[in-house]
Amino acid sequence: MRILITGGTGLIGSNLIPKLKPNDITVVTRNVSQAELVLGHKITLISSLDDFDNLDGFHVIINLAGEPIISKRWTDDQKKRIEQSRWELTEKLVALIKASNQPPALLISGSAIGYYGHQGDNIIDETFDSPHDEFSHQLCERWEFLAKQAESAHTRVCIVRTGVVLTRRGGALVKMLPPFKFGLGGPMGSGQQYMSWIHLEDMLDGLIYLIEHTQCKGIYNFTAPNPVTNEQFSKTLGAVLHRPAFLPMPSFALRLIMGEAADLLLNGQRVIPKRLQEDGYQFHYPELEHALECLRL
């Protein structure tokens, strides 16, 4: 297959590419030289979609690009960067798919469980239709709407709403580890907010499952079947590391540090991957303790 990937140097993309070889892979990246260091030389790297008039010849498009959502405070300018980095590229991809005489058979487009907004302890699957109207929902709603425009009799579209990806190769867990390893970890805020997580290997194999199973289309929650509260997550991580985990991070401190972006940590969603399981995917790591133990932190 010929596969086009945006966001190929990110956490998910850079780990997915080795699993997709020996397919013919093209990666769209803003920094070709840096991407060569991360991904190697055996894939095609391009700096822009502007050289394409269509996407004839590509079989699968995987759209993972986007400004990191939690790396900086959400100023008005930063919100615009977060939005446009997702929306503009998705619009371009869809336009190229529509301009194709032989369009790709599949578009997988990223999203996040932030689509649902904060939801307390409601159990949420893909049929849930009462999202809380906040920035993360508005961001994902528009992103998903744009991607869905590529759907046709020739192109199926899978929207992937991703939770917290657990890996020691990067992402949220790596940022959390230092205080926990020093015995200074603990719950954030009340600790009662749910964390919907997924092991990196399930994230990657789930994406490959969508590619290989042509009946799959529509919205998919990419989270493990057993979400936990932040307090449960902290206790489990502490136990796996053989460290205490009882020092809370007060809500006001997180808000001082992160501003509005702290909402992503202080408000959660209890999300389950109903459709992925119904379509036959078997999780390698359905339970948090096993997932963390196997990471060998």
N, C-alpha and C positions, 0 to 999 in steps of 0.2 A: 504493500500500500504506500501511497504518497500521503504524508501527514504534515499539515501546517500547524505550528504551535506559536501562540503568543504567550508571553510570560514564561518562556522556557528556562530562564536563569533563576527563577524564583524557587522557593522550597519545594513545591509540588512538581513544577515542570522539570527542574534539573534532576530530580529523582525518578521521574516518569520516563524520561528519554531513554535511559539504558534498558528499561523493560520493553520499550517499543522497538528496539533494534532487532533484526536487521532491516526494518522498514525504512523507506526513503523519507528522511525527516528534514523539514525546513523550519527554521526558527526565526521569528521576527523579533529583533532586539534593537534597542537604542544604541547600544555600545557593542559593536561587533568584536573588537579586540578583547574586551573583558569576557564576552560570551565564549570566545575561543578558549580562554583559560579555564572557564567553568565546565564547558561542555565538550571540549576537544575539537578535532578537525574533521571528524568523519560525518558531520552533518552540514547542511547548507545554512548559512547565516545571511540574513538580509536586514537592512536597517529601516526599511519602510515598506508599506503596502502600495506606495504610489507607483511602483513599476508594474503593477498588475492591472490589467483591464478586466480580468475575470479570474475565477479559480478553477477553470477547466484543468483536468488532470489530477487534481487533488481528491482523495477519497474521504479524508477525515480532517476536520478543523477542530482544534482544541484551544479555546480562548480563555487564558488564565491571567492575562495582563491586568495590572492595576497598581496605583500608588498604595503603599502599605497604609492600612486604615488606622493603625494605632501607634504609629511611630512618633507622631507629632501632635501637639494640641490642635483642636479643631477650630482654628480661626476661620473666618469667612473665605480667605484665600486658600487655605488648606482644604477646606471642604470642596471648593471648586476643583482643585487638583485631583482630589480623590474621585470626584464624579467624572470629570472629563477624561481622566486616564482610562476609565472603564467604558463610558458611554460612546466617546468618539471612535475608539478603535472597534467597538462592537458594531457601530453603524457602518463603518467602512467594510468590515467583513461581510455583513449582510448585503450591502450593495454589490459587492463583488460576487457573492453567491448568486444573487438574482440576475446578474449580468452574464452568468455562465450558461453555455449551451449544454454542457454536461456537468451540472453542479455536484458538489460533494454529497456523498450519501449521508453524512452525519456532521452536525455541529454540536460539540459539547461546549457549553458556555458556563463560566463560573458564576457563582452567587454565594450567599452566606446565610446562615440561620438568623443573622441579624435582620433578615427580611421580616421575621415575625415580631420584632420589637420585644420589649420585656413582657413576660407572660406568667410570672409567678410559678406555681407548680402544676399548671395545666399540661397535660400530656398532648404533645403536638405532632401530628403526622402531616403528610403533604396535602390532606384535604382541609386543613385548618384555614379558615377564611376570615379571621378577625384580628389582623395584625395591629399592633400598637403603632400609631403614626408618630414616628421619630426619624432622626436622620438616617440611621442604618436601614430602616424600612424603605424610606424614600429613595435611597441610593440603589438598593437591590431591586425595588419594584421597577424603576426605569430601566435598569440594566437588563433585567429579565424580559421586559416588554420588547426592547430592541432586538434581543436575540431571537425571540419567538417569531419575528417577522421573516426569518429565513426558512421557516417550515413550509414544505410543499410536498407534492406527491413524490418528488425525487429526493428530498432532504428531510431527514428526521432531526429533531432538535431535543437535546437533553440538557436541562438546567440543573446544575449541581449546587445545592445549598450546603456549604461546608461548615462543620463545627471546628473546635479547637483541635488542630492536628498535632498528635503526640509523636515526637521523634527527638533523638539527641543530636540530630544534624542541624537544628535551627528552630526558629519559631518560638511560640510562647513558652513552652516548657523549658527551653534552654535559659530564657530570661528569668524564670522562676527558681531555677535550681540553686544558685549561689546562697541565698538566705536559708533555704531548707538544709543545705549541706552543712551550714554553720549552726544549725539548730535554732534559727531565727525565723523560720517560716510559720505560716498559720493562715487562717481564713481571711478573706477580704470582706470588709463591711460586716454584715450580719452573718455571712457564711451560708445563709439559707437559699441563696440564688443558685439555680441549677447550672451546671456546666455540661454541655453536650460535646463530647470529645470523639475522636477517631484516631486509631493508630495509623501511622503513615503507610504501612503495608496494605491495610484495608482501603485507604484512600486511593492508592495507586492501582491495586487489583480491582477495585470497584470501577475505576475509570476504564480499565481494559475490558471489564465485563460489559460495560455499556457499548464499547466498540464491537465486541464479538457477538453480542446478542441483539439481533436486528429488531426484535419486538420491543426493545426498550426505547421509550420516548417520553418527553414531558418532564415534570419536576421530580427530583430525587433529593431527599435529605441524606447527606453523607455524614452520618454520625453513628457511633456504636449503639447497639440496642439498649444499653443500660447507662443512661446519663446519671450523674451524681450531683449532689449539692457541692458547693465550693468547700464547705466544711468537711464533707466526706472525702473530697479530692485531696485536701490538705492532709488529713489524717492518713490516707492511704499512701500518699507520696512520702510522708514522714516515716511511715512504717517500712516502706521499701528501702529507704535510705538509712534506716535504723537511727533516726534522729527525732527529737521531739518536734511537734508542730502545733504549738498552742498560742503563739504570739500573733494577735490579729492586726491587720492593717486597717485602721479606722477609715470610714467612708470620707470624712472631711479631709484626711491626709491625701487620699487618692485624688480627690477633686482638686486640691491645691496643686498637685503635681501634674495632673492630666487634663483638668478642666472637664468639658462636656464628654470627652472621650472616655472618662472613667465609667460612664454608664454601661459600656460594654462589659466591664468587669463586675460592676455592682448589681446589674440587672441581668437576669439570665432567661434561658428557655429550656424546657424539658422536652427535647426533640428526639423522636425515634425514626428509624429508617424503614418505615412500613413498606414502601414501594420496592426498594432495593431487595428486601427479603422476599416479598411476594413474587418478584421476578426471578428468584432462585439464587441470589448471591448468598454465600455462606461466609460469615465473618470469621477471620482468624482470631481476632481479639475482641470478643463481646464483653469481657469483664475488665474493669480498670486495673485491678491488682495484677492480673496476668500480663496486661499490656505494659505496665510500668516495669514489672520484673524482667520481661523479655528485652527491654531497652538497655539493660545492664548499665544503669545510671551510676 
